[in-house]
Amino acid sequence: MMFPGIDLFARIPFHAAHTILETDQTQLDFEAKRLQSVVKEKSYLISEAGVLADKISPGVLKSLVTLNDKPN
């Protein structure tokens, strides 16, 4: 396993590596959802300002921004 920020490979037991990767994945999923919500919020503000009205109608953009992701 290679640790972030270090150019070093280390051999660790499978269970330990699996646990570390699951924890990292959980943190990455949380950060991705947070960033998606920021993008949706900013897109909505841009839509409300009418900046994209010539390319995308405000109603269509609002419906795209307010979509909810459902886990499979």
Buried (B, 14 or more C-beta within 10 A) or exposed (E): EEEEEEEEEEEEEEEEEEEEEEEEEEEEEEEEEEEEEEEBEEBBEBBEEEEBEEEBEBEEBBEEBEEEEEEE
